[in-house]
Amino acid sequence: MSNRSHRSAPLHTHPDDVPVRTALAALADPVRLQLVRELATAADWEHTCGTFDVPVGKAALSHHFSVLRAAGLIEQRDLGPKRVNRLRRPEFDQRFPGLLDLVLRERPPRNGEDAR
């Protein structure tokens, strides 16, 4: 039995090729911000796509991962039947110094309130 996945490998954008507006737009969405927060506290390649605590279905989650890849924020690879993720923190920090620190330092909103 092959260990290869039936799906094609995801396309990744290097942070050096990302305009600041694209990075900011990716980080402005609460679901994507939650994904980034969870990856920031995990070891590289620790999280599979189905292990995130976000209130969206598989199709929406796939879209959010695509936006984060296009913004140079995450990298994904297939490990057997699962897709694992890592935050591209060093590369992203080099391109946008301090941006992730600022975003991750802000406390997440509680139910029904805006982020401060």
N, CA, C and O of each residue as an XYZ file, in Angstrom:
464
protein
N       0.842     -1.192      0.000
C       0.000      0.000      0.000
C       0.883      1.250      0.000
O       1.832      1.339      0.779
N       0.585      2.177     -0.837
C       1.374      3.405     -0.964
C       1.054      4.374      0.155
O      -0.068      4.414      0.659
N       2.045      5.149      0.535
C       1.875      6.163      1.572
C       1.545      7.517      0.945
O       1.455      8.520      1.653
N       1.364      7.551     -0.372
C       1.077      8.801     -1.070
C      -0.395      9.149     -0.972
O      -1.257      8.273     -0.910
N      -0.663     10.434     -0.959
C      -2.042     10.925     -0.878
C      -2.648     10.981     -2.275
O      -1.930     11.102     -3.267
N      -3.967     10.892     -2.344
C      -4.680     10.994     -3.612
C      -4.831     12.440     -4.062
O      -5.225     12.690     -5.201
N      -4.535     13.368     -3.217
C      -4.696     14.784     -3.560
C      -3.334     15.391     -3.914
O      -2.284     14.867     -3.542
N      -3.384     16.493     -4.633
C      -2.140     17.161     -5.010
C      -1.617     17.983     -3.836
O      -2.374     18.412     -2.965
N      -0.321     18.186     -3.836
C       0.309     18.963     -2.774
C      -0.180     20.406     -2.847
O      -0.407     20.931     -3.937
N      -0.341     21.045     -1.697
C      -0.815     22.436     -1.711
C       0.250     23.386     -2.264
O       1.449     23.142     -2.130
N      -0.205     24.453     -2.876
C       0.693     25.491     -3.370
C       0.973     26.484     -2.255
O       0.076     26.848     -1.495
N       2.222     26.920     -2.163
C       2.626     27.842     -1.104
C       3.211     29.110     -1.715
O       3.894     29.066     -2.738
N       2.935     30.222     -1.081
C       3.525     31.497     -1.460
C       4.557     31.848     -0.408
O       4.274     31.797      0.789
N       5.748     32.204     -0.849
C       6.774     32.608      0.115
C       6.431     34.002      0.634
O       5.985     34.854     -0.136
N       6.632     34.244      1.923
C       6.310     35.566      2.468
C       6.975     36.726      1.731
O       6.417     37.823      1.696
N       8.156     36.513      1.139
C       8.819     37.583      0.389
C       7.990     38.055     -0.802
O       8.180     39.166     -1.296
N       7.074     37.212     -1.258
C       6.248     37.545     -2.419
C       4.849     38.041     -2.047
O       3.981     38.157     -2.912
N       4.632     38.331     -0.767
C       3.304     38.709     -0.275
C       3.228     40.218     -0.027
O       4.038     40.757      0.728
N       2.271     40.903     -0.650
C       2.053     42.319     -0.329
C       1.488     42.466      1.093
O       0.803     41.569      1.584
N       1.766     43.560      1.728
C       1.308     43.777      3.096
C      -0.220     43.714      3.189
O      -0.750     43.220      4.185
N      -0.933     44.202      2.181
C      -2.402     44.155      2.210
C      -2.916     42.719      2.247
O      -3.918     42.440      2.906
N      -2.248     41.815      1.553
C      -2.636     40.403      1.562
C      -2.417     39.795      2.942
O      -3.258     39.045      3.438
N      -1.289     40.122      3.555
C      -0.989     39.613      4.898
C      -2.009     40.139      5.912
O      -2.508     39.384      6.746
N      -2.309     41.418      5.835
C      -3.265     42.013      6.773
C      -4.668     41.441      6.575
O      -5.372     41.178      7.550
N      -5.071     41.250      5.335
C      -6.396     40.686      5.054
C      -6.498     39.261      5.600
O      -7.531     38.883      6.151
N      -5.440     38.476      5.451
C      -5.456     37.099      5.962
C      -5.590     37.085      7.482
O      -6.294     36.241      8.037
N      -4.925     38.002      8.145
C      -4.944     38.049      9.615
C      -6.183     38.746     10.172
O      -6.429     38.688     11.377
N      -6.960     39.397      9.324
C      -8.136     40.139      9.802
C      -9.332     39.233     10.092
O     -10.228     39.617     10.844
N      -9.355     38.047      9.511
C     -10.480     37.142      9.707
C     -10.337     36.397     11.040
O      -9.267     35.857     11.323
N     -11.391     36.358     11.863
C     -11.284     35.715     13.188
C     -10.954     34.219     13.135
O     -10.228     33.719     13.995
N     -11.470     33.515     12.154
C     -11.165     32.077     12.062
C      -9.696     31.879     11.700
O      -9.009     31.054     12.303
N      -9.216     32.638     10.715
C      -7.810     32.505     10.326
C      -6.891     32.939     11.463
O      -5.836     32.341     11.674
N      -7.280     33.955     12.179
C      -6.487     34.396     13.322
C      -6.421     33.298     14.387
O      -5.375     33.093     15.003
N      -7.521     32.602     14.602
C      -7.521     31.491     15.552
C      -6.595     30.366     15.087
O      -5.878     29.776     15.894
N      -6.612     30.075     13.803
C      -5.713     29.059     13.263
C      -4.253     29.445     13.503
O      -3.445     28.619     13.928
N      -3.930     30.702     13.227
C      -2.562     31.191     13.441
C      -2.196     31.130     14.923
O      -1.084     30.734     15.271
N      -3.120     31.519     15.789
C      -2.855     31.458     17.235
C      -2.558     30.030     17.697
O      -1.629     29.801     18.471
N      -3.348     29.082     17.219
C      -3.125     27.688     17.616
C      -1.790     27.177     17.084
O      -1.087     26.446     17.781
N      -1.433     27.557     15.853
C      -0.150     27.126     15.303
C       1.025     27.779     16.019
O       2.094     27.181     16.142
N       0.825     29.006     16.488
C       1.909     29.720     17.177
C       2.291     29.054     18.495
O       3.414     29.224     18.972
N       1.375     28.304     19.084
C       1.658     27.654     20.366
C       1.991     26.173     20.213
O       2.174     25.472     21.208
N       2.071     25.698     18.982
C       2.316     24.273     18.730
C       3.677     24.084     18.064
O       4.234     25.009     17.472
N       4.185     22.889     18.173
C       5.412     22.539     17.463
C       5.109     22.439     15.966
O       3.973     22.177     15.573
N       6.129     22.649     15.141
C       5.958     22.512     13.698
C       5.440     21.121     13.365
O       5.892     20.124     13.928
N       4.501     21.069     12.458
C       3.925     19.833     11.924
C       3.154     19.031     12.971
O       2.892     17.847     12.762
N       2.785     19.653     14.094
C       2.045     18.967     15.157
C       0.552     18.878     14.847
O      -0.087     17.865     15.130
N       0.003     19.937     14.268
C      -1.445     20.022     14.024
C      -1.822     19.469     12.659
O      -1.280     19.887     11.636
N      -2.755     18.527     12.653
C      -3.367     18.132     11.389
C      -4.566     19.055     11.166
O      -5.035     19.709     12.098
N      -5.046     19.103      9.957
C      -6.126     20.039      9.630
C      -7.378     19.837     10.470
O      -8.086     20.805     10.748
N      -7.667     18.626     10.877
C      -8.881     18.361     11.633
C      -8.776     18.595     13.131
O      -9.735     18.336     13.859
N      -7.639     19.076     13.608
C      -7.449     19.218     15.062
C      -7.631     20.638     15.573
O      -7.418     20.891     16.759
N      -8.015     21.561     14.722
C      -8.172     22.955     15.147
C      -9.562     23.181     15.739
O     -10.546     22.599     15.283
N      -9.624     24.017     16.740
C     -10.877     24.319     17.427
C     -11.502     25.576     16.823
O     -11.446     26.658     17.408
N     -12.098     25.412     15.642
C     -12.738     26.532     14.951
C     -14.153     26.140     14.539
O     -14.411     24.974     14.244
N     -15.077     27.115     14.518
C     -16.497     26.818     14.267
C     -16.893     26.828     12.793
O     -17.877     27.467     12.420
N     -16.133     26.124     11.952
C     -16.466     26.076     10.527
C     -16.371     24.637     10.032
O     -15.717     23.798     10.650
N     -17.031     24.366      8.914
C     -16.989     23.045      8.302
C     -15.719     22.833      7.500
O     -14.870     23.719      7.402
N     -15.605     21.642      6.927
C     -14.392     21.268      6.199
C     -14.120     22.153      4.995
O     -12.976     22.543      4.760
N     -15.158     22.476      4.229
C     -14.960     23.295      3.031
C     -14.477     24.697      3.400
O     -13.552     25.219      2.777
N     -15.095     25.302      4.403
C     -14.672     26.636      4.842
C     -13.264     26.588      5.426
O     -12.459     27.490      5.191
N     -12.969     25.540      6.182
C     -11.637     25.402      6.770
C     -10.586     25.290      5.666
O      -9.517     25.894      5.758
N     -10.886     24.530      4.643
C      -9.977     24.396      3.505
C      -9.716     25.761      2.863
O      -8.581     26.077      2.507
N     -10.765     26.561      2.719
C     -10.613     27.912      2.163
C      -9.703     28.764      3.053
O      -8.824     29.464      2.549
N      -9.909     28.707      4.365
C      -9.082     29.495      5.280
C      -7.612     29.083      5.199
O      -6.724     29.936      5.232
N      -7.356     27.786      5.095
C      -5.971     27.326      4.941
C      -5.377     27.852      3.632
O      -4.211     28.247      3.594
N      -6.164     27.857      2.573
C      -5.695     28.361      1.285
C      -5.309     29.836      1.374
O      -4.282     30.244      0.832
N      -6.125     30.627      2.050
C      -5.833     32.060      2.220
C      -4.545     32.237      3.027
O      -3.717     33.083      2.690
N      -4.372     31.449      4.082
C      -3.163     31.558      4.911
C      -1.919     31.131      4.132
O      -0.854     31.724      4.304
N      -2.036     30.117      3.282
C      -0.898     29.714      2.437
C      -0.553     30.822      1.456
O       0.620     31.143      1.260
N      -1.584     31.410      0.835
C      -1.358     32.476     -0.150
C      -0.748     33.718      0.482
O      -0.078     34.498     -0.195
N      -0.977     33.903      1.776
C      -0.408     35.044      2.490
C       0.970     34.732      3.075
O       1.564     35.569      3.753
N       1.471     33.533      2.812
C       2.795     33.173      3.295
C       2.863     32.860      4.772
O       3.953     32.796      5.341
N       1.710     32.662      5.409
C       1.676     32.451      6.860
C       1.852     30.997      7.281
O       2.414     30.717      8.340
N       1.375     30.081      6.459
C       1.495     28.674      6.850
C       2.083     27.856      5.710
O       2.074     28.251      4.544
N       2.588     26.714      6.102
C       3.044     25.708      5.156
C       2.342     24.411      5.537
O       2.165     24.116      6.719
N       1.947     23.647      4.539
C       1.266     22.378      4.781
C       1.961     21.281      3.990
O       2.520     21.521      2.919
N       1.916     20.070      4.538
C       2.421     18.915      3.800
C       1.608     17.698      4.196
O       1.034     17.631      5.283
N       1.577     16.748      3.293
C       0.837     15.526      3.555
C       1.731     14.540      4.285
O       2.895     14.343      3.936
N       1.155     13.932      5.302
C       1.831     12.909      6.086
C       0.883     11.718      6.112
O      -0.016     11.644      6.950
N       1.094     10.788      5.187
C       0.132      9.706      5.022
C      -1.199     10.292      4.588
O      -1.237     11.109      3.668
N      -2.292      9.897      5.226
C      -3.608     10.397      4.820
C      -3.947     11.768      5.420
O      -4.997     12.330      5.110
N      -3.090     12.300      6.258
C      -3.378     13.573      6.937
C      -2.513     14.696      6.389
O      -1.419     14.465      5.874
N      -3.020     15.907      6.509
C      -2.260     17.093      6.131
C      -1.861     17.808      7.414
O      -2.701     18.126      8.255
N      -0.558     18.053      7.545
C      -0.037     18.711      8.739
C       0.396     20.129      8.396
O       0.655     20.452      7.237
N       0.471     20.974      9.428
C       0.663     22.410      9.246
C       1.785     22.945     10.110
O       2.101     22.400     11.168
N       2.375     24.021      9.634
C       3.306     24.782     10.466
C       3.161     26.258     10.155
O       2.900     26.644      9.016
N       3.332     27.071     11.175
C       3.349     28.521     11.007
C       4.724     28.893     10.462
O       5.743     28.459     10.999
N       4.758     29.681      9.417
C       6.042     30.090      8.820
C       6.561     31.326      9.542
O       6.860     32.346      8.920
N       6.660     31.224     10.813
C       7.008     32.365     11.659
C       8.342     33.016     11.294
O       8.378     34.230     11.090
N       9.434     32.266     11.203
C      10.706     32.941     10.888
C      10.673     33.684      9.555
O      11.150     34.815      9.462
N      10.112     33.052      8.522
C      10.066     33.680      7.213
C       9.130     34.885      7.207
O       9.447     35.923      6.626
N       7.978     34.742      7.855
C       7.000     35.829      7.908
C       7.541     37.002      8.727
O       7.363     38.162      8.353
N       8.206     36.691      9.852
C       8.795     37.753     10.680
C       9.888     38.514      9.939
O      10.056     39.717     10.141
N      10.618     37.830      9.097
C      11.653     38.514      8.321
C      11.018     39.488      7.326
O      11.527     40.590      7.120
N       9.909     39.080      6.714
C       9.225     39.926      5.725
C       8.451     41.063      6.391
O       8.470     42.196      5.910
N       7.764     40.755      7.509
C       6.931     41.732      8.210
C       7.320     41.751      9.693
O       6.587     41.217     10.525
N       8.453     42.352     10.032
C       8.933     42.323     11.423
C       7.901     42.894     12.403
O       7.394     44.002     12.224
N       7.607     42.112     13.434
C       6.731     42.567     14.505
C       5.244     42.374     14.258
O       4.458     42.484     15.199
N       4.832     42.093     13.036
C       3.397     41.996     12.744
C       2.752     40.827     13.483
O       1.711     40.999     14.118
N       3.350     39.652     13.412
C       2.764     38.513     14.126
C       2.795     38.721     15.630
O       1.841     38.365     16.321
N       3.874     39.290     16.146
C       3.936     39.574     17.588
C       2.779     40.467     18.004
O       2.133     40.215     19.021
N       2.515     41.503     17.229
C       1.428     42.431     17.533
C       0.078     41.729     17.486
O      -0.737     41.888     18.394
N      -0.160     40.968     16.451
C      -1.438     40.280     16.282
C      -1.641     39.224     17.365
O      -2.737     39.101     17.911
N      -0.605     38.471     17.675
C      -0.728     37.399     18.663
C      -0.795     37.920     20.092
O      -1.314     37.240     20.977
N      -0.280     39.107     20.320
C      -0.317     39.705     21.660
C      -1.726     40.183     22.015
O      -2.099     40.192     23.188
N      -2.508     40.578     21.011
C      -3.877     41.043     21.242
C      -4.718     39.886     21.767
O      -4.660     38.775     21.238
N      -5.491     40.150     22.800
C      -6.293     39.063     23.375
C      -7.458     38.743     22.452
O      -8.058     39.638     21.858
N      -7.773     37.451     22.337
C      -8.904     37.071     21.492
C     -10.221     37.551     22.088
O     -10.351     37.614     23.311
N     -11.202     37.891     21.252
C     -12.499     38.330     21.782
C     -13.245     37.173     22.431
O     -13.094     36.018     22.032
N     -14.041     37.492     23.424
C     -14.946     36.504     24.017
C     -16.223     36.509     23.206
O     -16.417     37.383     22.361
N     -17.079     35.564     23.444
C     -18.344     35.483     22.710
C     -19.088     36.804     22.757
O     -19.360     37.337     23.832
N     -19.418     37.332     21.577
C     -20.251     38.521     21.499
C     -19.533     39.851     21.686
O     -20.192     40.891     21.694
N     -18.209     39.865     21.838
C     -17.533     41.148     21.992
C     -16.477     41.327     20.910
O     -15.981     40.351     20.348
N     -16.139     42.571     20.625
C     -15.113     42.872     19.641
C     -13.746     42.745     20.264
O     -13.584     42.901     21.475
N     -12.735     42.453     19.412
C     -11.366     42.391     19.907
C     -10.918     43.791     20.300
O     -11.339     44.782     19.703
N     -10.081     43.858     21.288
C      -9.532     45.149     21.735
C      -8.039     45.161     21.590
O      -7.395     46.159     21.914
